[in-house]
């Protein structure tokens, strides 16, 4: 009897769902009317469907996908399936909130960076570095040098002197590579400074560090330096600052102007908060990426199509390349990255073992070499709709 049924207008008012929304869910086989008038097409809903409509409204409010709503409403009583679907959605929301907090923290830092860019120090210093270590550092970062003519500041490698460590940095905004070269001795000024008496202070108050200095060495000069280091010399002498970069090994010398620009403060991008770490052989991961599934998205660095690899870390701690067009399994963490950028990072420096650090689908992916904490690559994730 129609007197026992709710009209679509009554159900809309009692549940908070609009009439148009109820028609949509009827067409999607989520909430089908108990009766449809064959002459007028008017929809009538049974008494128990009011509870379903109110539940549907709340599920919709928390963003449950359509397939999941259908699974909740269609679950058999006592099966526990509805609770499993809701619990899985809650975990996704919690993971998304943690990712959003990390992303917003990075955004705030980048805003500060825009207002206070890092300026390389003008001091000119001379330092001696092991040639083999410097060559390895260049090999670890060269692939990430920018080539966008609209961003000339990234068209080179930052040589950043930090105490007794020379740090090399390269980025094109979508990836970043860093490498450290420990110095056997502290740098000295290229031009001796006049002696100035210092006040007497305890020895413990004198820091065993060098003043900061840095230079953005353009790509052509970086490549010339790498060729110079292949001559077989044990050490290389570098001079940084003063707008010039000079390098020498044995009887060979190169020299050129540095980029007189403000390099972005790379340090803010290295403050990662990974949730998962996994170690594996580099060759195995390279093989899996080269032969694994990919997908093409219109999200390349310059608007072109981007070939993407999706890495999946299972609850058992095993990392694999995810099959194409599949959704994450329960407890699985996925991140999508540019496949070519990933292969560049895996090949850089020819490591035997790797440690990957994952934070979630919108967190950067870090690729490290065990035993070389200061040498690693960071890849920015590619946004894939079903992963966020």
Backbone torsions as a table, in degrees:
resi	resn	phi	psi	omega
1	UNK	NA	139.1	-179.4
2	UNK	-65.6	-23.9	179.0
3	UNK	-65.2	-21.4	177.9
4	UNK	-90.2	-4.4	-175.5
5	UNK	-105.5	161.1	175.5
6	UNK	-103.2	132.5	172.2
7	UNK	-69.5	164.8	-178.7
8	UNK	-63.7	-33.1	177.5
9	UNK	-68.2	-40.9	178.2
10	UNK	-64.6	-42.5	179.9
11	UNK	-65.1	-36.7	179.0
12	UNK	-63.4	-45.7	-179.3
13	UNK	-66.7	-37.8	-176.0
14	UNK	-76.7	-25.5	-174.6
15	UNK	-103.7	-19.9	-175.9
16	UNK	88.5	-0.2	176.4
17	UNK	-90.4	141.2	178.4
18	UNK	-72.9	159.8	178.3
19	UNK	-60.5	-43.2	178.3
20	UNK	-62.5	-37.1	178.4
21	UNK	-65.8	-41.3	178.1
22	UNK	-63.4	-38.5	176.8
23	UNK	-64.1	-39.2	178.6
24	UNK	-61.9	-46.1	-178.4
25	UNK	-69.1	-25.6	172.3
26	UNK	-66.3	-48.4	179.7
27	UNK	-63.5	-27.7	-179.7
28	UNK	-89.5	6.0	179.4
29	UNK	60.0	34.6	176.8
30	UNK	-98.2	-46.6	178.6
31	UNK	-136.2	93.0	-175.7
32	UNK	-91.1	133.4	-179.5
33	UNK	-59.1	150.4	176.3
34	UNK	-68.7	-29.2	-178.6
35	UNK	-152.0	141.0	174.6
36	UNK	-123.4	124.4	-179.6
37	UNK	-62.5	121.2	-176.3
38	UNK	-66.6	-20.0	-177.9
39	UNK	-94.0	-42.2	-176.1
40	UNK	-101.3	-15.8	-175.8
41	UNK	73.9	10.0	-177.5
42	UNK	-73.1	139.3	-176.0
43	UNK	-95.1	139.2	176.0
44	UNK	-128.7	139.3	-175.4
45	UNK	-118.1	143.3	-179.6
46	UNK	-73.9	162.4	-178.5
47	UNK	-56.1	-38.8	-177.8
48	UNK	-73.9	-17.6	-179.2
49	UNK	-75.1	-14.1	174.7
50	UNK	-64.2	-42.3	177.9
51	UNK	-63.6	-39.8	177.8
52	UNK	-63.4	-40.6	-179.1
53	UNK	-66.2	-40.3	177.9
54	UNK	-66.3	-39.2	176.0
55	UNK	-65.2	-42.0	179.0
56	UNK	-59.8	-41.3	-179.6
57	UNK	-60.6	-40.5	-180.0
58	UNK	-72.4	-38.6	177.6
59	UNK	-62.4	-39.4	178.2
60	UNK	-65.7	-36.9	-177.5
61	UNK	-65.2	-32.1	-179.7
62	UNK	-92.5	8.5	173.0
63	UNK	80.2	22.9	178.4
64	UNK	-66.2	131.9	-179.8
65	UNK	-62.7	160.2	-175.8
66	UNK	-58.8	-44.5	-179.0
67	UNK	-62.9	-36.4	179.5
68	UNK	-70.8	-38.2	176.1
69	UNK	-60.7	-44.1	179.4
70	UNK	-61.4	-38.6	179.8
71	UNK	-67.1	-38.8	179.5
72	UNK	-65.6	-49.0	-177.0
73	UNK	-69.3	-26.8	-179.0
74	UNK	-94.8	-0.4	-177.7
75	UNK	-67.5	141.9	178.1
76	UNK	-70.5	137.8	178.8
77	UNK	-57.4	135.0	178.2
78	UNK	81.5	-2.9	-178.3
79	UNK	-79.4	-20.2	-177.6
80	UNK	80.5	-3.0	-177.0
81	UNK	-64.2	-41.1	-179.2
82	UNK	-61.9	-41.4	178.7
83	UNK	-65.6	-38.0	179.6
84	UNK	-64.0	-40.4	179.5
85	UNK	-64.8	-44.2	-178.9
86	UNK	-67.2	-40.4	179.3
87	UNK	-64.1	-39.9	178.6
88	UNK	-64.3	-39.2	178.2
89	UNK	-66.2	-38.4	177.8
90	UNK	-62.2	-41.6	178.1
91	UNK	-62.3	-39.9	178.4
92	UNK	-64.7	-40.1	178.2
93	UNK	-63.9	-41.6	179.8
94	UNK	-64.9	-42.0	177.6
95	UNK	-63.9	-41.3	179.6
96	UNK	-64.8	-36.6	178.5
97	UNK	-66.8	-41.7	178.2
98	UNK	-63.3	-41.4	177.5
99	UNK	-63.7	-42.1	-179.4
100	UNK	-63.7	-39.7	178.5
101	UNK	-63.0	-42.9	178.1
102	UNK	-64.4	-41.5	-178.7
103	UNK	-65.5	-42.1	179.2
104	UNK	-66.7	-34.1	176.1
105	UNK	-63.5	-42.0	177.4
106	UNK	-65.7	-39.4	179.2
107	UNK	-61.1	-43.4	178.0
108	UNK	-60.6	-41.0	179.5
109	UNK	-65.4	-39.8	179.5
110	UNK	-67.0	-33.8	175.0
111	UNK	-62.7	-44.5	176.7
112	UNK	-61.5	-37.4	-178.9
113	UNK	-64.5	-39.7	178.2
114	UNK	-61.0	-36.1	-176.9
115	UNK	-83.7	-24.7	-177.8
116	UNK	-135.1	71.0	179.6
117	UNK	-64.4	152.1	179.1
118	UNK	-79.7	123.9	179.4
119	UNK	-102.8	130.4	178.6
120	UNK	-66.5	143.8	-175.6
121	UNK	-75.5	143.7	-175.8
122	UNK	-83.6	-9.6	-175.7
123	UNK	-61.1	141.1	178.5
124	UNK	-101.4	121.0	-177.0
125	UNK	-128.2	149.5	176.7
126	UNK	-111.2	134.9	179.1
127	UNK	-142.3	152.0	178.2
128	UNK	-112.2	129.4	-177.0
129	UNK	-129.4	149.5	173.4
130	UNK	-62.2	125.9	-174.6
131	UNK	-61.7	-39.9	-178.6
132	UNK	-65.8	-40.3	179.0
133	UNK	-66.6	-38.9	178.6
134	UNK	-67.1	-39.2	177.8
135	UNK	-62.7	-42.5	179.1
136	UNK	-64.0	-37.8	178.7
137	UNK	-66.3	-41.8	177.4
138	UNK	-63.0	-40.6	178.5
139	UNK	-63.9	-29.7	-177.3
140	UNK	-77.4	-21.6	-174.8
141	UNK	-116.7	-16.5	-171.0
142	UNK	-57.8	-34.6	-175.4
143	UNK	-65.7	-20.7	-175.1
144	UNK	-95.4	2.9	-179.8
145	UNK	-64.3	136.7	-179.2
146	UNK	-73.6	152.1	179.2
147	UNK	-130.8	12.8	-179.8
148	UNK	-80.0	117.6	-178.3
149	UNK	-62.3	-19.6	178.6
150	UNK	-82.6	-5.6	178.0
151	UNK	-128.2	68.0	-175.8
152	UNK	-63.4	-23.8	-179.4
153	UNK	-63.6	-23.6	-178.2
154	UNK	-94.2	1.2	-177.8
155	UNK	-86.6	54.0	-179.9
156	UNK	177.5	-177.3	179.8
157	UNK	-112.5	130.5	175.1
158	UNK	-79.8	122.7	171.6
159	UNK	-98.5	104.8	-173.0
160	UNK	-112.7	112.4	-178.8
161	UNK	-88.8	117.6	-176.9
162	UNK	-126.7	90.3	-177.4
163	UNK	65.8	-123.1	-178.8
164	UNK	-95.9	22.5	179.8
165	UNK	-129.8	132.9	171.5
166	UNK	-100.3	120.0	-177.8
167	UNK	-109.1	130.0	177.4
168	UNK	-106.0	134.4	-175.8
169	UNK	-135.5	136.4	174.3
170	UNK	-140.8	142.1	178.3
171	UNK	-155.3	150.0	171.3
172	UNK	-119.3	17.6	-179.7
173	UNK	86.7	-24.9	-179.0
174	UNK	-101.9	-12.6	176.3
175	UNK	-155.0	160.5	178.4
176	UNK	-146.6	142.5	177.5
177	UNK	-129.5	137.8	179.7
178	UNK	-130.3	148.4	175.9
179	UNK	-149.1	144.3	-179.6
180	UNK	-116.9	141.3	175.7
181	UNK	-123.1	107.7	176.0
182	UNK	-64.9	139.0	-179.0
183	UNK	-95.6	133.7	179.1
184	UNK	-67.6	-23.1	177.2
185	UNK	-150.4	157.1	-177.1
186	UNK	-67.5	146.3	177.0
187	UNK	-63.4	157.6	177.6
188	UNK	-127.2	152.6	176.2
189	UNK	-58.0	137.4	179.4
190	UNK	-65.3	-32.1	175.9
191	UNK	-113.5	118.5	-177.3
192	UNK	-56.2	137.4	178.4
193	UNK	-89.2	148.8	177.6
194	UNK	-64.0	146.2	-178.7
195	UNK	-69.4	130.9	178.2
196	UNK	-128.3	124.4	179.9
197	UNK	-59.9	137.9	177.7
198	UNK	-106.8	146.4	175.8
199	UNK	-65.9	150.3	-179.6
200	UNK	-68.6	125.9	176.7
201	UNK	-136.8	154.8	177.5
202	UNK	-60.9	148.0	-179.7
203	UNK	-57.6	-34.1	-176.9
204	UNK	-68.2	-14.0	-178.5
205	UNK	-88.8	-6.2	-178.6
206	UNK	-93.9	112.0	-177.5
207	UNK	-71.4	141.7	179.9
208	UNK	-89.9	58.5	-179.3
209	UNK	-138.2	163.5	177.6
210	UNK	-101.5	156.2	176.0
211	UNK	-64.6	149.4	-178.6
212	UNK	-68.4	145.6	175.3
213	UNK	-154.5	156.4	-179.8
214	UNK	-162.3	163.1	177.9
215	UNK	-156.0	141.0	173.9
216	UNK	-94.0	108.8	-176.4
217	UNK	-91.7	120.3	-176.6
218	UNK	-62.8	159.0	-171.6
219	UNK	-56.8	-45.4	-177.9
220	UNK	-61.2	-39.2	179.9
221	UNK	-71.9	-33.8	175.2
222	UNK	-61.6	-45.3	-179.8
223	UNK	-66.3	-36.2	176.5
224	UNK	-65.5	-38.5	177.7
225	UNK	-63.6	-42.7	-179.9
226	UNK	-62.8	-38.7	176.8
227	UNK	-65.8	-38.1	179.2
228	UNK	-62.9	-37.6	-177.6
229	UNK	-72.3	-13.9	177.9
230	UNK	-82.1	2.5	-177.7
231	UNK	-76.8	-9.0	175.1
232	UNK	98.2	4.9	179.4
233	UNK	-72.0	152.5	-178.8
234	UNK	-80.5	-31.5	-176.5
235	UNK	-133.4	157.2	174.2
236	UNK	-127.8	140.6	177.6
237	UNK	-106.0	123.8	-178.7
238	UNK	-115.7	147.4	172.4
239	UNK	-125.9	121.8	-177.5
240	UNK	-113.7	146.0	173.7
241	UNK	104.3	173.3	178.7
242	UNK	69.0	15.6	179.8
243	UNK	80.8	2.9	-178.2
244	UNK	-130.1	152.7	173.1
245	UNK	-125.9	126.0	178.8
246	UNK	-126.2	144.2	178.8
247	UNK	-144.7	144.7	179.3
248	UNK	-148.0	141.4	172.1
249	UNK	-137.6	125.0	-177.7
250	UNK	61.6	-126.7	178.9
251	UNK	-98.9	12.4	-176.9
252	UNK	-105.4	142.3	-177.5
253	UNK	-138.2	147.0	169.1
254	UNK	-134.0	154.4	-179.2
255	UNK	-155.8	146.4	176.9
256	UNK	-170.5	168.0	-179.7
257	UNK	-79.2	142.5	174.0
258	UNK	-87.0	169.8	179.3
259	UNK	-82.2	120.1	-178.4
260	UNK	-86.2	68.5	-176.8
261	UNK	-137.7	164.5	178.3
262	UNK	-92.8	114.4	-179.6
263	UNK	-77.2	140.5	177.6
264	UNK	-59.8	150.1	-179.9
265	UNK	-74.4	93.3	-176.8
266	UNK	-64.0	-23.1	-173.6
267	UNK	-62.1	-31.5	-178.7
268	UNK	-67.0	-26.7	-178.5
269	UNK	-83.4	-9.5	-179.9
270	UNK	-94.4	-1.6	179.2
271	UNK	-86.3	73.8	-175.9
272	UNK	-86.6	157.0	178.3
273	UNK	-130.0	68.5	-176.2
274	UNK	-67.6	142.8	177.2
275	UNK	-95.8	-19.8	-176.2
276	UNK	-141.3	142.4	174.8
277	UNK	-130.2	136.9	179.0
278	UNK	-142.2	133.6	177.8
279	UNK	-104.4	144.8	-179.8
280	UNK	-164.0	160.1	177.8
281	UNK	-65.8	138.1	-178.2
282	UNK	-63.5	-40.9	-177.6
283	UNK	-63.8	-37.1	-180.0
284	UNK	-65.7	-42.3	179.5
285	UNK	-69.0	-40.8	177.6
286	UNK	-58.9	-44.2	179.8
287	UNK	-63.1	-40.6	-179.8
288	UNK	-65.7	-38.9	-179.7
289	UNK	-70.9	-41.8	-178.6
290	UNK	-64.8	-35.0	-176.9
291	UNK	-102.7	-6.4	-173.1
292	UNK	-82.7	172.9	-178.5
293	UNK	-66.9	149.8	176.6
294	UNK	-136.2	168.8	170.9
295	UNK	-141.9	153.5	-176.8
296	UNK	-109.8	126.8	-179.3
297	UNK	-128.0	148.1	177.4
298	UNK	-81.2	66.3	-176.0
299	UNK	-144.3	36.1	177.0
300	UNK	-71.8	170.8	-177.4
301	UNK	-56.4	-29.0	-177.4
302	UNK	-121.0	28.0	177.1
303	UNK	89.1	-5.0	-179.7
304	UNK	-81.5	171.8	177.8
305	UNK	-64.4	144.5	-177.1
306	UNK	-122.4	125.3	175.2
307	UNK	-83.7	121.7	-170.2
308	UNK	-114.4	139.1	169.6
309	UNK	-108.8	132.9	177.9
310	UNK	-104.7	116.6	177.0
311	UNK	-92.2	137.3	-177.4
312	UNK	-124.7	124.5	176.0
313	UNK	-106.8	113.8	-176.9
314	UNK	-79.4	168.6	178.5
315	UNK	-60.9	-21.9	178.8
316	UNK	-84.1	2.5	178.2
317	UNK	84.4	7.7	179.6
318	UNK	-92.8	136.1	-179.0
319	UNK	-103.2	137.0	179.6
320	UNK	-148.8	165.5	172.1
321	UNK	-83.9	123.4	-176.2
322	UNK	-70.9	141.1	174.3
323	UNK	-60.7	156.6	-177.8
324	UNK	-68.4	142.2	172.0
325	UNK	56.1	42.5	174.5
326	UNK	-122.3	148.1	178.2
327	UNK	-87.3	154.1	179.7
328	UNK	-60.2	141.1	173.9
329	UNK	-76.6	161.8	177.9
330	UNK	-55.3	130.1	179.6
331	UNK	79.4	1.6	-178.4
332	UNK	-90.3	140.1	177.9
333	UNK	-109.4	128.7	-179.7
334	UNK	-125.6	150.4	173.2
335	UNK	-145.9	136.2	179.7
336	UNK	-105.3	134.0	-179.7
337	UNK	-137.5	159.2	174.8
338	UNK	-59.9	122.4	-174.9
339	UNK	-61.7	-44.3	-178.7
340	UNK	-64.6	-40.6	178.4
341	UNK	-63.5	-39.4	179.4
342	UNK	-63.7	-44.9	179.4
343	UNK	-65.2	-38.0	176.0
344	UNK	-58.3	-45.4	-178.6
345	UNK	-66.8	-36.3	-178.9
346	UNK	-71.1	-29.0	-178.5
347	UNK	-87.9	-22.6	-174.5
348	UNK	-60.5	124.2	178.3
349	UNK	77.4	-2.8	177.7
350	UNK	50.0	55.9	179.5
351	UNK	-74.3	156.1	176.1
352	UNK	-91.7	-37.3	179.4
353	UNK	-122.2	153.0	179.4
354	UNK	-135.5	155.5	169.6
355	UNK	-126.0	121.6	178.0
356	UNK	-102.8	137.1	179.1
357	UNK	-116.9	122.0	-177.5
358	UNK	-118.5	141.8	177.9
359	UNK	-120.5	-7.3	-177.9
360	UNK	135.5	177.8	-173.7
361	UNK	-67.2	-20.0	178.5
362	UNK	-116.7	14.2	177.9
363	UNK	-101.9	148.4	178.3
364	UNK	-60.6	151.1	175.5
365	UNK	-100.7	125.1	178.1
366	UNK	-104.8	137.4	179.9
367	UNK	-122.3	115.0	-174.5
368	UNK	-118.8	159.1	174.0
369	UNK	-108.4	122.4	-179.4
370	UNK	-55.6	136.7	179.8
371	UNK	85.7	-4.4	178.8
372	UNK	-130.6	73.0	-171.9
373	UNK	-59.3	-32.3	-176.1
374	UNK	-88.1	1.4	-179.1
375	UNK	-115.9	112.6	-177.7
376	UNK	-163.4	166.7	177.2
377	UNK	-119.7	150.1	176.0
378	UNK	-126.1	128.5	177.4
379	UNK	-114.3	130.7	174.7
380	UNK	-76.2	139.4	-177.0
381	UNK	-72.7	154.7	171.5
382	UNK	-98.5	129.6	-176.2
383	UNK	-75.3	118.3	175.9
384	UNK	-112.5	124.3	-169.9
385	UNK	-52.4	-42.9	-174.5
386	UNK	-77.7	-5.1	179.3
387	UNK	-96.0	-9.0	-176.5
388	UNK	-121.5	NA	NA
